[in-house]
Amino acid sequence: MKIETDFLVIGSGIAGLSYALKVAETGRVLIVTKGEMHEGNTEYAQGGICCVTYPPDTFEKHIHDTIVCGAGLCDPVAVETVVTRAPEAIRELVQWGVKFDKTAGGKYDLAREGGHSENRILHHKDYTGAEIERALIRRVKRHPNIEVLEHHFAVDLITQHHLGELVTKQSRDITCYGAYVLNLKTSSIVRILSKITVLSTGGVGNIYHTTTNPPVATGDGIAMVHRAKGVTENMEFIQFHPTSLYNPGERPSFLISEALRGFGAILKLSDGREFMHKYHPMGSLAPRDIVARSIDHELKTRGEDFVYLDVTARRPEDIIAHFPHIYEKCLGIGIDITKEMIPVVPAAHYCCGGVKVDYNGESSIGRLYALGETSSTGLHGANRLASNSLIEAAVYAGLAAAHSSPRIASITLCSGIPDWNDEGTTSPEEMVLITQNYREMQQIMSNYVGIVRSDLRLDRAMRRLEIIFQETEELYLKSTLNQNLCELRNMITVGYLIIKQAQQLKQSIGLHYSLDYPLINAVEM
């Protein structure tokens, strides 16, 4: 089966849906998503979205906070672009129907999170991402130029090598013509040809055993670009959220929003003592990398499984009003957060690197754009400032749309792309081979490539992962495609990129902390 379109958008979070709405006035848009439209990292975003809104906050302060949090490795142009374009992006979201909380006086009720010097987080209770998804999905479904294929899994990008041409270098000499997509309900492969392709496939959290990410976050877009010889960067900077709910057996881990600490919650040990001020002057509101590493150190030193987050100093009615989702979740496992401390533990949360893109969101592969967590714009540097991700996705969706829309008039769809070749393949008889390699991959990444690393751990991880890679590739080449096998293959690729790029960074900085190199905490501004 073949489908032709002007714009192919792979993924249905804030980045992909925003882009689709913008370019749909220019041409036909096809959105492909491997689950339901709402199943992605955007849906799980609790805290909110950054934007300088009222004095005394300024663009300069937001820029400063972002660069300091990113340990000075941020691209200053990308930072300034996102910060200064944020108000326009927020206005557009509101026009599309997103409802942010307001005070009794009618102004936005701005929250504050770790690393921020001012209150600048717009939110909708404690499920901001879900509210954004609700509004965007509603708008997308009503647009006559947008078609959505749910339960369709993008397997690989279509480039010159599918035409029999040898592709050997990472440059814009490589062009993307669309993607091969697996219909998960029929198990058939759809050949989708597009003039412009956009990857907005989200993050990589499921390569780790403990993650706040939904099951669909398996690094698919990043892996596809690597296989197509595109450029990725900063993959070593994996952000572990300091406070996921400690509830053994639950996956994904339930996120306890950083906004709770901005609201006044304090991190404490099992004996009730506060501990973060001995690690950072901002205490419980320190940047995420420092908080996660501090918790990890305390747990290993004390031999305990979790620390506590205490918000009981605030009025119960205020806690419930601002954090109804967190309140109900904790109450469901027997914890009344208005009276009791919340057990928390760090969990893999966000990938600061990804597919390297320029200031228009275009990758090193021609006619291929990457947005949101799939991309590396340079905004985050070595560590993401809380709530910068949603606004980055919205801003770069606009930049990519403005850059790509005028191009389709001069682009002709590629001819001669063959059907997917599955000759000689059979259904895998033993799914245990896939599930066992999946577990081993998670153990390798969690044990050796987590919050604290070393040269020895990284070397061991690479050797172990190489074995699983070879086994999985052999299985892939002789098997008909299924989602579990494709996702495992993608996660192994992402794990390889994280390890390789971590090995190349011979210092500790931001989210990459190695026992073998001295720590650089932050830059002086």
N, C-alpha and C positions, 0 to 999 in steps of 0.2 A: 504494500500500500504506500502511496506517495501523497504528501500534502505540500502545497506551496503557499507561502505567505510572505508578507513584507517584513514583519518583525516576529521573531521567535523569542519568547521570554520563558526561560526555564527557572521556575520557582515562583512562589506566590506570597512572599512576605511584603513588608512595606516598600522595599526597593523595587521589586518586580511589578507590583500592582501600581505604584506611583508612576513608574516608567510607562507602563502600558496605557494608563489613562492619558498621559501626555502625548504619546505618539499616535494614539488611535485617531486623532483628527487628521493625520497625514496618510495613514495606510492601514492595511489589515494586520491585526495583532492576534497571535496564537500564544496562549499561556499554557505551559505544560507543567504539571505538578504531580509528584509521585503518590501523594495522599489526597486528602480533602484539601480544599483551598486554604483553610485556616490552620492546617497542621504545620507549624514552623516556629522558628525562634521568636518571631515578632509576637505571636500569640502569647508566649510565655513571659514577655517583658513586663515586669511589675512596676518598677520605679518610675520611669517617665522618659521625657525627651528634653534635651537641653536647649535653652534659648535665652539670650540676654533680652529681658523684657522691660524691667523698670529700674530707675536709679535706686541705689547707688551702683548697681551693676553696670559694667561697660564691656564692650568688645575686647578691650585690652586685658581686662581681668580674666575673661574666659579663655583668651589665647594663652595668657600666662599660665593658668591652671592646667591647661591641656598639655603644654610643652613641659612643664615641671613634672607632671604625672608620667609623661612619656619618656622621662629621663633624658630629654634633649635630643632624642632621635626622631622626633616628628619632622615632617616636611612643613616648614613655616608657611609656604604658599597654600598648601592643602588646609592647614589649620585656619588661616585667615579666611579662606574661601568658605569653609563650612560655618564658621562663627558668624561672619558678616551676612551670609545668605540665609541663616537660620530663621530670622523673623518672617521672611517671605515664604519659606517652606511651611512654617507654622500656620500662616494665614491661609495657605492653600489647603492644608489638611482640614482646617476649620471649615472652609468653603465646601469641602467634600463631605462634611458631616461629622467630623471627629469632635467630641465634646470633652473639653478639659475642665477640671474642677475650678470653681471660682469662689471667692469669699462672699460674705454677705453684702459687701460693698460693690460687687460686680467685677472686681479685678481677679486676674488669675491667681490661684492659690499655689504659690511657688514653693517647692520643697528644696532641701539641700542634701547632698550626698557626699561621700568621702572624696577628698581632694578638691572640693569646690570652696572658693572663698566667699561666695554669695549664694543666696537662694535663687536658683534659675531653672529648676526642674518642673516643667508642666506635667501634669499627671491626671489620670482618671481613677480615683480611689487607689487601689493597689493592683489594678489590672489594666494599665495603660495600653499595652500592646494589643490586648484583646479588643479594646475599644477602637483602636486604629484599624485593626483587621476588619472589624464589623463594618465600619464606615466604607473602607476601600472596596471590600468584597461586594457590598451592596451597590456601589457605584459601577464597578466593573461588570457585574451581571446585567446591568441595564444598558450598557453601551453596545450599540449595534455593530461596531467594528471590532469587537473583542470576542474571541472564542476561547473557551477554557477546556482543556483535556485533563480531567482528574484521573488519578490512578495510572499515570503514564510516567515511566522512568527513563530519563535520558541516559543512554548507555555510553555513547561516544560522540564527539564532535566530528563533523565531516570536513576534511581538509584535502589538500592536494594528494596526499598519499592514497586516498580512496580512488583517485583517478590514475593511479599507477606511477605518480611522480615521486621522486625521492626527496624527502624533507629531512634536512640534516641540521639546520641551524635555527636558533631562537631569534626570529626577527619578523617584521611585518611582510617578509616575502611569503610567509605562511598566511593563508586566507581561510576563514571559516565560511562554509556554505550552508550550514544547518546542523542537524544532529540525527543520529539514529536513536529512536525512542521505543522502549518496550511497553506495549499495552499489557498491563498487569492482569487484566481480566481475561484476555484471550491468548496471552503469551506470544503474540505476534509482534514483529518489528515494523515500525512505521518509519519511513524515510521522509523526514521533514526538511524541505529546502527553503531557505530564507535569505533575504537580502541583508538583514542585520540580525545577529543573535546576541542575546543578553543572558548572562549567567547570574542568577540571584538565588543560589541554592542553599544559602545559609552556612552554618558552621560545621565543626568537626568533633563536637563533644563526645560522641559515642566511641571514639577510640580509647577513652578512659572508662574505667569501671564505675566511678562515681562522677556523675555529671548532672547539671540542671537542664541540659538540652533535651528536646523531645527525640524520640527514636529516629526521626527522619534526618537528623543532623549527622551525616556520615561523610561530609567532605567531598560530595560528588563532583561539584563544579571545579574545585581545585585539582582533583585527580584527573579529570578529563583534560584540563589545560596542560597539565604536566605530560600526559601521554601524547598530546598533540604538539609537544615541544615548545609550549609557551613558557613565559617567565613567571616564577613565583618568588616571593621574598618574605622575610621576617616571620617565617613559620615557627621559629623557636619560641616566639613570644605567645605562649598559651596562658590566658588569664584564668586563674582559679578564683571563683567567687568565695569570699571568706565565710559566708554564712548560708549554707544550705541546711535544711532541717535534718537533724540526726534521727533517722527512722529506718533502721536496718531492714533491707529487703525491698524497699520502695525504689523504683527506677522509672523515670528520671527522679533525681532528688528534688524535693520541693524547695524552691528558692525563698529565702527570707530576705526580702528586699533591703537593699542598702538604705533606702529611704527611712527604714525603721531606725537606723542609727542617726540619720539626719534629724529624725523626730525626737531623739534623746536617748535611745537605747544604748546601754553600755555593755561591752564585752567583759565577762568575768570568768574566773576559774571556779572549780567545783566548791571551793571554800568561800565563795562570794567575793573574793578580792578582784578589783579591777587590775588589769595588767598591761594595757596597751601604751600607757604613757611612758613606760620604760623603753619602748621601742620607737616612739615617734611623738613629737610635741602635739600633734593633732589628735592623739589618743585613738578612740574608736572611729574617728572620722579620717584616719590616715588613708592614703591611697591603697587600692586593693592588694597590690603585690606585697606591700609591707604588712598589711593585716593578715593576709593568708599565710605568709611565711612566719609571722609571729605566732599565729595559732598552731601551725605545724610544729614549730620549735617547742612550744609549751606542751603539746600533746606527747611528743617524743620524749621530752625530758621527764614528764610526770607519769608516762605510761598510761595515759587515759585516752578515751575514744572521742571525746567532744569537750567543747567549752560551752559557756552559756551566754545568751544575750538577754539582758534585763531591761525591760521597758516599763516595769511596774511603778516607776516614779511618776508616770504620766496618768492623767485622769482616765478611768476605764472607758467612759463614754467617748472621749477623744480618740483613744486607741481603736475602738470598734468602728468609729466613723471614718477614720483615715485608712484603716487596714482591715476591712471586713473579710477579705479573702484569706489573709493570713490568720486572722482570729478564728474563722470557721474551720480552717484546715487543722490548726493546732488543737482546737477543742475536740475535733474528731478523733484525735489520738490521746485524749485525756489531759491536755495541757491548756489551762486558762491563762493566756498571756497577760491578762490584766492583773493576775495575782502570782503567777509563777514564771520562772525564767525558762527561756527556750533553749534546748540543746542544739548546738550547731556545729558544723564541720565544713572545711573547704571542699569545693567540688569544681571540676572542669567546667568552664562557663563560656569563654569567648576566645576566638582566634584573632590576634591583632594583625597577623599577616594574611597572605593569600595570593591571589592572582594580581601581579603588579599591573597597575593601570596608570594612565596619564591624567591630566587635569580635566579631561572630558569623560573619564571612566572607560576609555578604550584600552584593551590589553595589548600585549606584544604581537598578538595574532590579529591580522586585519579583519575588520567587520565583526569583531567579537568584543563585546563590552562585559565588564564584571562589576557588580554592585553589591552593596551591603557587606555582610561578613565574609562573603566569598572573595572580596577584593582586598587589595592593600593599596590604599590611597596615599598613605604617609601621615594620615591624621593621628593615629594612635601611638606611633613610635614604639617604644619598648613596653608600654603599658597603657591600656585604655582608661581614660577618665570616665567615671560613671555616667551613664545616660548619654554619652556622645554618639553611641552607635546608631540609634534610630534617626537622629538628625543628620548624621553622615549619609545614611541610606536615602533619606528624602532629598537632600541637597544634590547628591551625585546622580540620583535618578533624573533630576531636572537638567543637570549639565549634560548627561549622556543623551537625553531626549533632544535637547537643543542641537547637539552636534550630529546626531545620527539621522534625524528626520529629513533634513535637506538632501541626504545622500541617496535615498532610495530611488529618486527619479533617474539617476545615472547608473544604477546597478541592475544588471541582468541576472536572473537566476541561473545558477550553474546547471548545465546539462551533462549527461553522461555519468551521473552518480549511480553506481550499481546498487542493487538490493543487498541487504545484509546477508552475508555468507555464513550459513550454519550447517553446511554440508558435513556429514560425518559425525555430528554431535548427537548425544542422547541425554535424556533426563538423568541427573545425578541420582544414583540409587541409594547412596548413604548420606543423608543430610547431616549426620553426626560429624562428617569430615569438615563441613562448613562451620557448624556450631562450635566444634572444639577449637578450630583455628581462630574463630572470633574471640573465644574466651582467652586463649593464649595471647593474642594480640593485645587485648585490654590489660592483661596482667603485665606484659612487657612494658607497655607505655606507662601504666600506673606506678609500677615499682621502680623503673629506671629513668623515666623521662617526665617526672611530675614537678612538684613545687621546688624540690631540691635535687640537683643533678651533680654528676662528676664525670670526668673523662672515662673512668672505668665503667660506670653505669651506662654511659652512652655507647661505648664500644660493645659492651655485652648486649645491649638492646639491639644494635644494628645486626650483630651476628645472629641473634635469635629470630629477628624479624625476617632476615634473608631466607631462612629455612621455610618459614610460613609463606613467604612470597612465592618461592619456587613451587611449593605444594599447591597453592591456590591457583597459580598460573596454569599448571598442568591440568587441574580440574576444570578451569575456565575454558581452555582450548578444546576440550572434548565434551563439554556439557552444553545443552540448550540453556538459554539464559533464564535466570530467575533473580528476583530482587535481592535475596539474601546473599547470593554469590557475588552479584555485582557490587553491593554495598561493602562486603568484606574486601573485595579487591580494591575498591576506592580507599577504604580506611587504611589498608596496608600501605598504599601509595602515600597517603597523607602522613602516616607515621614515619615512613622513610624520609620525607621532606623535613619533618620536624627534627628528627635525629641528625640528619646531614647538616642542616643549617645551624643546629645547636653546636655540633662539633666544630664548625667553622668559626664560631664566635668565641674568641679566647679571652673573655672577661665575663664578670657577673654584672649585669645591668638590667634594670627593670624586671621583667618576668622571667628572665633567664638567670637563675642563681646556681652557680657551680661552686662546689667545695674547693676546686682547684685554682680559683682565680679571685682576686680581691673584689669586694663589692663596691660598685658606684651607685650610691643611693639616689641621687638627683643632680640636676644642674643648678648652678647659681644663676639667678636672674637679676 
